[in-house]
Every structure is written in structure tokens, then in C-alpha cells.
Amino acid sequence: MMKVYNSLSRRVEPLVPAKDNEIRLYTCGPTVYNFAHIGNFRAYVFEDVLRRTILFNGMKIRQVMNLTDVDDKTIRGTNAAGVALTDYTAPYKKAFFEDLDTLNIQKAEVYPAATDHIPEMIELVGRLVEKGVAYRSEDGSVYFNVRKFPGYGKLAHIDFDAQRTGARCAADEYDKENVGDFALWKAWEESDGPVGWDSPWGRGRPGWHIECSAMSMKYLGETFDLHTGGIDNLFPHHENEIAQAEAATGKPFVSTWMHCAHLKVNGEKMSKSAGNFFTLRDLEEKGWSGREIRYVLVAAHYRQGLNFAFSALEDARRSLARIDQCVSRATDGEIPGWAKARAEAFTEAMNDDLNTPRALAELFGLVRDANTKGAGGTLAAFRRMDEVLGFVFPRDGGKKEAEIPPEVRKLADERAAARKAKDWALSDRLRDEIAAAGWIVKDSRDGQTLCSKSGI
């Protein structure tokens, strides 16, 4: 049975669908004001591994991931660029889906954009006003009164009375120690420019938190199985989602909440000023493949902080080369008992709150055993593990030797000779030439192999 850590109960619990053997899952998606960075993709890769493990266990899934295309950040960006909101966010939406493909992240069933669901948000705000848990301010904004919802704080496990309260939080993102009434509908201001919609409370736009409550309930129902996101979303965003939804419906909102920990770069918080702020595209330009980046993001347990370093990418490249060398010799046929045991231990690890470090230990145990006992019959075990990990096989299944262009093969042969002669400068230059031709060299104890960038 698959078990996961529930942030709401703070316990590891079985993940069981409420009905029809289908997990209904909502995942907080990107705010499309810029290219997503690797910290964002730590969460999206975690959610992909979760999705794959649910399917791995024979359950069905309906996943909804929102696209936040109206909030403080997107409005600032569109006004600075002097273009329409849809024109400003469109390139970043396109880039996001390209990045998902680069990282071999499976597609959700629904990707609702906030701007396509303004009527649903207005309707939900209206229900909260009618129930007396929301009120209109002097400027026409509508706020949720946290004092009117007795369960407020149950996800974050906060001591409500010990917090600073009473202030109104108009910004989409605000001081996490300030427990205040938060905006459901924000009255139009001059700084909003052309962005705004008509509502019963005047022209304005929805607050960030109401977007997710409205869209998740539209596509998954008023109560659903699982909600995920980064730990930074737990409070106030997810706490506010619960308050809005449960105050409106009188029903439990979500059964299980899962959150992944922060990502740091070389031990420091990622920031542009520190020079360690990387998008996926930044790393690709430096010669790293989506497969290698995915490996690093999967290797650490999702609830443990991850330190992203270029040395980790180098380790990933070496580890994937080891896997590739072994898998290239694996065949179909009857699976040996020792390979079955590795696959079963792998399944146990993934069902234990997505314990990817333990699962990787079983993968490399399979590689080690196959190298010493023979790889015959092990292909099915590798395929089974790849259903969850998504990096065991290159995306194209591995290029055949005959498909490598003659000029690239010639460069590879020259590089092998340079390495044998310990001419490291020439070896590095030839690696760069091979990369420029669209291929990546992977070195291992067994020599070098070539993989197409387009297939990784």
C-alpha cells in the first residue's frame, strides 16, 4: 500500500482514493511572469514522481495544475512591457510546457488558467460574502475575515492567538507571521492599468488565493483526495485555500496535503543578486541535459532540503553513464530471482512516502548485480523502475551506433585517443565540438558513450 506524509495530520498515512480507484490531485502551478527556475521544478518533478507512483500502484489519476496568469507580478510585468496581459504571459506559458517536456514530466489532465475562470471566482467570493465570513472594504475590495473561520491555522498548526492579527493583507504574497484578513477580490487601482473585470463589488480582479480554491473545486469537486506544492505555499496560500473552500461549502476541502522542501544552490538561497539563480534553460546552455537535471531533482527525498550544485550534475552524468552501460546489455526474458527482489524492494521504497534515495539504492544494486551476474532478463526490471523515475532510459530509448553521424563519430574517436594520451586540453576541446554538433559525451570506466541532446 502506498503511504505518504500528510502535512495536515503530520503523519505518514495510506493514500487511498475516495472513489473509483482514482486519486484527484491538485498541484500549484507556475506564475507565468517569467521563466520557471530550478527551485520551481523541484516541486514539479516531485509531483511528477508522485503521479507516476500512483499510476505505478494501479490507481487512476486526475491531476489539475493551475496557471497563475493574473496576480501582482504578472500585472507589474505587463504594464512595464506595455502589452496586453495575455500577450505578456503567453511566451512564459509556452516555455513552461517546453520545460516540462525537457524534464520528462508527464502532463496533467487539466491546466486551467486563472483568467479563464473569473466567473467561478466571483461566484465563490459571493458565497463567502453571503455566509458572513467575508466583507467589502471602503475601497471596494473584499476580504476574508479569518476570525469568522474557527479552523483557520489547522494546516500550518499555528497558535492563532499568539500571532499578529487584525491587519488586512492586500498583497498576493505577504509576511507569513502576519495572520490577517486576506483579499478575495482586489479593487481596481490605477497601477493595474487595463487589467480588471467587472464584479458586484466594482471593477477589480481576484486575489491569488481564491484562484486555486475556485479552479480546484470546479475540476475535482468540493472535496478531493490530494493537494501538493512547495513548503513555501503551505502558509498562507494553502491555509487560505482551506478557509475559503470550507467556509463556502461546509465540507472538508482536501484529505491529504503534501509539500516538498526548499532547494538551495551551493548551500545558499537562490537569488539573482547572488548569481546562483538558474532557469532550466540556463543549465541547458551550460551543457547539462534535462535527464541529468531530473536525476538530481529526484535523487533527494522530497521532504529534505536539496542543495543543488554543479558537482551534483557531474555525479548525475557519471551515474547515468553507469546505468546506460548496463541497460545496453539488458535483455527481455525470464527475470532472475535476484532482479525480482530488487524490483520489489524498489516498490517498497517508493510506497514508503516516495523514498527515492532507497529506491535509487535498489536501482544501482540492480546495475551492480547485472554487471556481475549477467544482464539477461533484467530489461523488464529496468523498465518498471523507469515508470517511476523517468530517467533510466534516454527519451529516444538510446541512439544506435549507426545513427551517430560520421563526423561526430570521428570527433569521438579523436577524443578517446586524446584521453588515452592524457591530453586533457584536447579532450575538452573535442567534447565541446561534439556538444556543438548536438551530442553529449558520457565517460565511465568502460569508456565513452554518445547520447543525442534531443533524446535526453
N, C-alpha and C positions, 0 to 999 in steps of 0.2 A: 504494500500500500504506500502511496506517495504521501509524504509528510512534509510540511513546511512551517516556518516560523511565522506566527500571526502577530503582527505589531499591536493589534488591538488587545489580545489576551496576554501577550508576551509569553507565549508557549508554543512549542512545536506540536502541531495538530494534523490529523489526517485531512487531506484535501479531497473532498467528496462533492460531486456535483449535486445541486439541489434537485435537478430533474433531467430526464432524458439522457443521462450519461454525458452531459455537455457542460463544460466549465464556461461560464460567461465572465469574461475578463475585460476590464477597462485599464488602459495604460496611459499615463500622462505623456503626451507627445510634445513636439518642439514648438517653441515660439518662433515663428518664421520671420524674424527681423534681421537675421544674419545666418551664416553657415553654422551648423551644429559643430561643437567641439568634442574632443575625445571624452571629456567628462560626461557630456550628454550621452555619448554612445556607450559608456559603461552601463548606464541604465537600460538602454535599448538592447544591448547584447544580453544582459541578464534576463530581460523579459523574453527574448528570443529563446534562450536556453530553457526558461520556464515553460514557454509554449511548446517547445519540442518535447520536453519531458512529459507534459500532459498527454500529448499525442502518442508518445513512446509507450505510455501505460494503457493505451487502448481507449482513452476517453476522447470525446469530441471537444471542439473549442469554438467559441465565437468571441473574437477579440476586436475591441474597438479602441483605436488610438486617435486622440483629437489633434487637430492642427490649430494652434492659437494664432489667429491672423488678425486679431484686434485686441490690443492692450496698450499700456503706456509706451512700451518700447516700439511697437510697430507704428503707432501714431507719430512718435518723435521721428522715426526714420522716414516715413512717407512725407511728412511735412518738410523735413530737411532736404529731401530729394526733389520735392516739388512735383510729385506724381500721384496718381490715384492709389489708394490703399491696395487694391487688387493687383495693380501693376508692380507695386513695390514688393509685395510678398510672393508673387508668382515665381520668380527665379529661385528663391530660397526653398519653396515647396518642391520644385523640380530637383534641386540639388539634394534635398533630404532623401528623396526616393532613390536617387542615384547612389547616395552613400549607403542606404540600406542594402542595395544590391551588391555594392563593393564588399560589405561585411557579411554577405550571405545571410542576411536577416530575413526570415520568412515574412510575407505580407500579412497584415491583419485583415479581417473580413471587412471592416468599415473604417474609413478615415474621414470623420466629419470635421468640416471647417467651421469655426465659430461664426463667421459672417453669414453662413448659410442657415443658421439656426437662431437668429434673433427673435422670431416669434415665439419659439419654445421658451426662450429665456424670459421674455416679457411675461408670458403666461405664468411661469414659475414664480417670478417676483410678485405678481398679482396675488397668487395663492398665499404667499407669506404675509403680504400686507393684510389680506382678508382675515387671516388667522391671528393677527395682532402681534406677530413676532418681528415685524419689520415696520419701519416708519419713514415718512418723507421729511427730509430736512428743508430748511429755509430756501436753499438754492435749487431745489428740485431733485436732488439725489435721493436715493432710497437706501437705507441702512438696515442691516440685520441686528437686532437687539440681543446680544449674547446672554444677557441676564434673563431673557424670556425662554431660553432653552436650557433646561436643567442638566442635560447630558453634555453640555459643552466642556471640552477638555478631556474626554474619555479616551481618545486615541493617543494624544500626547501624554496622558497621565499627569496633567499639570494640577497643581494646587491652585484652584481658581482664585480663592480669596487672597493668596499671597502675591498675586500678580498686580501690576499696574493696570487699572481698568478705567473705563469711562470715556476714554478718548475715542474719536472717530478715526478709522483708518481708511482714508480715501484712496491711497496709492494701492496698486495691484500687489506690490511686494513691500512689506514694511517690517518694522522692528519686531522680531519674534518674541520679545519679552513684553510687548505692549498688547495685552489682551483687551481689544476694544471692539466696538461695533464696526462692522466692515461693510463696504459698499456693495450693494447688489446691482444698483443702477446708478451710473455717474452722469450728472447733469452736464450738458454741453458747455464747454468753455472755449474762449477764443483760440487758445493754444491747440484745440482739437482740429482746427481748420475745417475741411469739408467732411470729416469723419463724424457720422452721427445718424441716429434713427429716431423716428417719432415714437412716443410711448404715452401711456396715460399720465405720466408724471412730467411730460415735456420731452424735448429733444435731448438725446444723450446716447450712451452706449453701455453695454453690460459690464459689470465688474468681472475680473478674471475668474473668481471662484465659482460664480453662478454658471459659467460656461460649461464646466465639466459636469456639474450636477444635472443640468438640463440635457446635455447630449448623452451622458451615460444612461440615464433613465429612459430616454427615447429609444435607444437601440438595445438595451439589456433588461429593461424592466425596473420597477421601483425598488426591488430587492434583487441583488445578484451575488455571484459567488466570490469574485476576487478582484481586487484593485491594487495596482502596483505603481511604483515611482521611485525617484531618488529620495534619500533620507531628508534632504532639504525641503521636500514637499510635504513632509508629514505635518508640520505646523508652520504657518497657519493654513496652508492651502487645503490639505486633506481634512483637517479638523473642520474647516468651514464648509467643505462639501458635505460632510456628515450632517452638520447642523441644518443646512439649507434643505437637504433632501428629507431628513427625518421629521423636521418641523412641518414640512409641507404634506407629507404622506401619512405620518403616524406609524410608519413601518421601519424595521431595521433596513439600513441602506446597503451595507456590504458585509458579508460574513467573514472574509479573510483579507487582511491588508499585508502586503509585503513591500519592503523598502531595501534598496541597495545602498551601500556606504559610499562615502566620498572617494574621488580619485585625486591624488596629488601627483605632481610631476617633479621628479628628482627630490622628493621629500617636502616640496613646498606647494602651497596653494596655487592653482593655475591662475595666472593673470597676464594681461598683455604687457603691463609695466615691468613685470619680472622677466619677460622674454621667453616664457615657457607655456604660452597659450597656443595650442595646436588644434587646427581642424584636421579632419581626416585627409583633406586634400593637401595640407601642409606636409603630412607624413608621407603621402604618396610621392610628392615632389622630391622628398629626400631619399626615395628608392625603396620604401617599405610597402609591402603588399597588404591588401585587405585581409588576406588569410593570416599573415603574421600578426597584424594588429588584433584581429579577432582572437587569436591564440592567447595573447597577453591578457585581453579583457576577460576571457573565460577562465583562465588558469587559477585566479584567486577566488576564494569564496565570496559570494555577493554581499554578505553582511560584514566582511572585513574590509578595512580601508585598503585601497590599492595604490601603490607607488609606481607610477608609470615612468620608466627610464629607457633610454636608448639601449642600454645593456640588456634590458628585458626583451627588446625586439631582436637583438643579436642572438640571445638564447633561444627565442622562438624560431628563428631561422634555422639554427642548428638542430633543434628538436624536430621540426617539420622535415628536415632532410633525413633524419633517422627514420621517421615514420615512412617517408616516401620510399626509401631504400627497401624497407621491409615489405611494405604493401605491394611494391612492384613484383615481388616474388610470391605473394599470396595467391592461392587458387581456390576455386569452388570445390565442393565435395563434402564428404562427411567431416563434421567438425570434431577435432580431437577433444577428449575429455578435459584436458588442461585449458584449452581455449574456451570451452563452455564455462568452466569455473571462473575464468577471468571476466567473461561477459556477464555472468550472474553477479559477481562482486561489483562490477561496474554499475549494474542496475540498482543494486542495494545502495551504493554510494549516492547516485542521483536521486533516489527516492528518500534519502535522508537529508531533506532540506537543501537539495541541489549541491551536494558536497563535491564540487568539481575537483578540488585537489586530490581527494581519494579516488575519484573516477579517472583522473589523469594517471595516477599511480598504476591503476589496473591497465590502462591503455599501454603504458610503457612496459608493464610486466608482460603484456601480450607480445609486444615487439621483441622484448628480450627472449622470451620463451620461443617465439617463432624463429629467431635467429639461431638458437641453439638446437631446437628440436625439429626444425623444418616448418616452413610456412604453408605446407599443403593443407587445404581445408579451412584455412583461417579467414578467408575473404569475407565470409558472412559475418563473422565476429567484428571485423573492422567496419563493415557496413553498418552493423547495428549500433556501434558506438558513434559512428558519424551522424546517425539520425539525430542525436542529441548535441554533439559537439560542433558539427558543421565545419570542421577544418581538416578532418582526417584525410579526405581526398581533395585534390585540386578541383576547382569548379568544373574544368573540362574533362575530369577523370584522368588527367595526365596525358601529356603530349607523347605521341610515338616518336621514336628516333627519326623515322623517315620524314616527319613533318617539320623537323628543325631545318631552317634554311641553310644551304651550303655555306654561305658567308658567315653565319652565326656559328656553325659547327667549326669552321676554320679558326675563328677567334677563340672558341673554347679550347681547341687543341693547342693553340699557341699559349693560352693562359696555363693549361696543365703543364706544358713544358717549362714555362717561366716559374711556376711554383716548385717544380722538381729541381730547378736550378737555383731556387731561393732568391729569385729576382722579384722581390715583393713590389717594387715600384711599377715594373712592367705588368705584373699580375693585376694590380689595382687599376692601371690604365685600361687593360683589356676588359676587366669587369665592367668599367664604365661604358666602354664601347658596346659591349653586349647588352647592357641595360638600355642604352640609347636605341638599340635595334628592337627593343620591346621584350627582352628576355631577362630572367633573373638567374644568377648562378648560385647554387646551394652547395656548400662544401661539407663533407663528412669524412669520417675515417676511411670510407670506401671510395673516396674520390669526389668529383664534382658532378652535379646534375643540373640540367637546364629546365626551367619552367617558364611558360609564356605568362607575361603580366596579365593579359586578358583572361587567362584561365585561373587566376588565383583570387 
